[in-house]
Each structure stands twice: as C-alpha cells, then as structure tokens.
Amino acid sequence: MKKPMSVALLVIIVASLGISAFSQEKGETLREKARKHGSVWTGGYGHAPRDLVNFDDLVTRSNYIIRGRVVDEKTRLSEDERHVVTDYTIEVLEVFKQENGSPSVGERLVVSKRGGNVVVEGHPIRYDTPWSPPVPWLVEHVFFVQRSQSRYRSGPLIFTGFELGIFELGKNKVTCSACERVPHPVMKDLEGKSVREFIQFLKDRVSSLAAANPAREGRQR
C-alpha cells in the first residue's frame, strides 16, 4: 500500500490548483486582447448600490456635491486593465457640500467614470456603458461625488451611485439620463421640479441632514 500523502504536499497541490483557477478566472486584460486581435469592442452593465434607495442616501454618501461643467476629459485603462476609464475635469461653479473647505468655486475636480475609447500600443479599444452615457461638455450639471472604495478603482473620485450622481440642468428641467432609462426611487422627490426648485430642495436636504448628524457632517463641511 502506498504511503499517505504528506500534509505539506497536499497543501502545495491545493494551493497550486487555487492559483491556476484564479489565473483562469482572471482572464486576459484589454491590453492583451488588443494585442491578440488588433482591436477590442466591449462593455459592461452596472447598477447603483442596492442600499442607495432615495435622494437622502445620495446626499449622505457623497463627499462633495457641486454645480459644475465638464471642461476636459481623458481616457485610459483602469489599474487592472480590464476597463476603459474616462477622467472628467469639472469646473466648480457652486458648492453644496464639501470637506474641509474644499472644493471651492473656481477649482477643478477630476472625477472618473467607466467607459470610453482609448488607443493602447496603436490598438483601438472601445468600452461601452449603456447604463451610464458620456457626460456632455460645458453643460451645467449637479454632480454628486464620492471617494472610490474599489480595489481596482477607476480613480480617486467617482460619481456617487455611478449613473445616479449626474443631473443635467436644462433651461427649466432637471434630468438624469440613467434614471430615465431605468426609473429609480432617487428621482421620486424630484419629479416635476424646475431647476430652481431642485437646487433649493438640494440645499434644504444637505442642511437638514447635516443638522441631524452634526458629528459626521461637521468633519465634511
């Protein structure tokens, strides 16, 4: 009868199988796919965090809430090279919520979002995000922004709730293109409000939530 396999050898084999399985699950990066095929056209679908269920949650989770407009953008691969990321440079026009006095009017924030087109080593890569369309330039928006907690983060700052943190300000209408595609409870309190009413509602909610939780909000103001 053969001798029982030693515990040490068994551990090594199990570990090796685990590494192999992880490697297979990890798959090719977009850079690797582009090298192999000459170009890549892919994309992804996402959704807002499940615990973000209303407008107050959106306000509370945001580190910054500003009125601003996009004045520049750059695309790149994410840190793990599995997504394309667009870094939007946003000019701050008005501040509703800030941390330690920042940002201020006139400053610029760089906020990142998944999706976009980029050329890597001469190979074009297109990454579509139908649930979260590109942010138009020079059009005023209210942006809800938070620090990223993702292991493979798009960037230090992202839009809160992904697609839910971007509200376009029209002549007399507030729109969230992603919310219109898939109705979300966040929009419930905003239906029928003009831009002026929306801004006042936002200010009231920021003030009310800060008063209800002064310890937390005090660190942010």
FENJO-V227440 format. One record per run of one state. SS is the DSSP state (H for helix, E for strand, L for the rest). FROM is the first residue (numbers start at 1). LEN is the number of residues. If there is no record, write none. Layout:
ss->SS from->FROM len->LEN
ss->SS from->FROM len->LEN
This chain:
ss->L from->1 len->6
ss->H from->7 len->20
ss->L from->27 len->3
ss->H from->30 len->8
ss->L from->38 len->2
ss->E from->40 len->4
ss->L from->44 len->11
ss->H from->55 len->7
ss->L from->62 len->2
ss->E from->64 len->14
ss->L from->78 len->6
ss->E from->84 len->14
ss->L from->98 len->1
ss->E from->99 len->1
ss->L from->100 len->2
ss->E from->102 len->1
ss->L from->103 len->5
ss->E from->108 len->7
ss->L from->115 len->1
ss->E from->116 len->5
ss->L from->121 len->2
ss->E from->123 len->6
ss->L from->129 len->8
ss->E from->137 len->1
ss->L from->138 len->3
ss->E from->141 len->7
ss->L from->148 len->9
ss->E from->157 len->3
ss->L from->160 len->2
ss->H from->162 len->4
ss->E from->166 len->4
ss->L from->170 len->4
ss->E from->174 len->2
ss->L from->176 len->1
ss->H from->177 len->5
ss->L from->182 len->3
ss->H from->185 len->6
ss->L from->191 len->4
ss->H from->195 len->18
ss->L from->213 len->1
ss->H from->214 len->7
ss->L from->221 len->1
